[in-house]
Amino acid sequence: MSLIWGETEDAREAKKNSFERRLEEILKEKGSIHLDELMKHMWGGHYLLTNYQGILELVNHLTKEGKVILNGKIISPAYITVFENGDFKEKSVWDLIHKEEDIEEKKEVMRRYKQINPLT
């Protein structure tokens, strides 16, 4: 499986993150995509069984995480209904995750700043 995922843990994580970001961009642009079309976007005109297996495995992983929906061979982003400003809205799971990551990053910056300048 190292041929599909990468040799080291860092390589596997980088491949997964890179794939997820690219898939997110494609889905924001197109709305949904067929698995075969995704192969063309990721690897151009040459298809290897390992490439197909890698894409399918990563899509299944994102499906289990609740980030995408796989309906047959059609991949689309997962949405969640949230109550915001007195109204129900459909939001992409990725948008909510990015918002949470942004908040955590800002909290970390504030924590570090307080360590440097304890008077604030």
C-alpha positions as CSV (number, residue, x, y, z in Angstrom):
1,M,0.0,0.0,0.0
2,S,3.0,2.3,0.3
3,L,2.8,2.7,-3.5
4,I,-0.7,4.3,-3.1
5,W,-0.2,6.2,0.1
6,G,3.5,7.0,0.2
7,E,6.5,5.7,2.1
8,T,6.4,7.7,5.3
9,E,3.7,9.0,7.5
10,D,4.5,12.6,6.5
11,A,4.3,11.7,2.8
12,R,0.9,9.9,3.3
13,E,-0.5,12.9,5.2
14,A,0.8,15.4,2.6
15,K,-0.7,13.4,-0.2
16,K,-4.1,13.2,1.6
17,N,-4.1,16.9,2.4
18,S,-3.1,17.8,-1.2
19,F,-5.8,15.6,-2.7
20,E,-8.4,17.0,-0.3
21,R,-7.6,20.6,-1.2
22,R,-7.6,19.9,-4.9
23,L,-10.9,18.0,-4.7
24,E,-12.4,20.8,-2.7
25,E,-11.4,23.3,-5.4
26,I,-12.9,21.1,-8.1
27,L,-16.2,20.6,-6.3
28,K,-16.5,24.3,-5.5
29,E,-16.0,25.0,-9.2
30,K,-18.2,22.3,-10.6
31,G,-20.6,21.3,-7.8
32,S,-20.1,17.6,-8.4
33,I,-17.8,15.4,-10.5
34,H,-17.9,11.8,-11.9
35,L,-15.1,9.6,-10.5
36,D,-13.7,9.0,-14.0
37,E,-13.6,12.8,-14.7
38,L,-11.7,13.2,-11.4
39,M,-9.1,10.8,-12.7
40,K,-8.6,13.1,-15.7
41,H,-8.1,16.1,-13.4
42,M,-5.7,14.4,-11.1
43,W,-3.5,12.4,-13.6
44,G,-4.2,13.6,-17.0
45,G,-4.4,11.1,-19.9
46,H,-2.5,8.2,-18.3
47,Y,-4.3,5.9,-15.9
48,L,-2.7,3.4,-13.7
49,L,-4.5,1.0,-11.5
50,T,-2.6,2.4,-8.5
51,N,-3.8,5.9,-9.3
52,Y,-7.4,4.8,-9.5
53,Q,-7.1,2.8,-6.3
54,G,-5.5,5.8,-4.6
55,I,-8.2,8.2,-5.7
56,L,-11.0,5.7,-4.7
57,E,-9.4,5.1,-1.3
58,L,-9.0,8.8,-0.6
59,V,-12.6,9.6,-1.7
60,N,-13.8,6.8,0.5
61,H,-11.8,8.2,3.4
62,L,-13.3,11.7,2.8
63,T,-16.8,10.1,2.6
64,K,-16.2,8.4,6.0
65,E,-15.1,11.8,7.4
66,G,-18.4,13.3,6.1
67,K,-16.7,15.8,3.8
68,V,-18.0,14.4,0.5
69,I,-20.9,12.3,-0.7
70,L,-20.3,9.5,-3.1
71,N,-23.4,8.5,-4.9
72,G,-22.5,5.7,-7.3
73,K,-19.6,7.3,-9.1
74,I,-20.7,10.9,-8.6
75,I,-18.8,12.9,-5.9
76,S,-20.3,16.0,-4.4
77,P,-19.5,18.1,-1.3
78,A,-21.3,17.3,1.9
79,Y,-23.5,20.1,3.3
80,I,-24.9,20.6,6.8
81,T,-27.8,22.7,7.9
82,V,-26.9,25.2,10.6
83,F,-28.9,27.8,12.5
84,E,-27.3,31.1,11.9
85,N,-28.6,34.7,12.5
86,G,-32.1,33.4,13.2
87,D,-32.3,31.4,10.0
88,F,-31.4,27.8,8.8
89,K,-28.7,27.7,6.1
90,E,-26.9,25.0,4.2
91,K,-23.1,25.2,4.6
92,S,-20.4,23.1,3.2
93,V,-18.7,20.9,5.8
94,W,-15.3,22.1,4.4
95,D,-16.4,25.7,5.0
96,L,-17.2,24.9,8.6
97,I,-13.9,23.1,9.1
98,H,-11.9,26.0,7.6
99,K,-13.7,28.4,9.9
100,E,-12.9,26.3,12.9
101,E,-9.3,26.0,11.8
102,D,-9.1,29.8,11.4
103,I,-10.5,30.3,14.9
104,E,-8.0,27.9,16.4
105,E,-5.1,29.6,14.6
106,K,-6.2,33.0,15.9
107,K,-6.5,31.6,19.5
108,E,-2.9,30.3,19.2
109,V,-1.6,33.7,18.0
110,M,-3.4,35.3,21.0
111,R,-1.9,32.7,23.4
112,R,1.6,33.3,22.0
113,Y,1.2,37.1,22.1
114,K,0.2,36.9,25.8
115,Q,3.3,34.9,26.5
116,I,5.4,37.6,24.9
117,N,3.5,40.5,26.4
118,P,1.9,39.5,29.7
119,L,0.5,43.0,30.3
120,T,-2.3,42.5,27.8
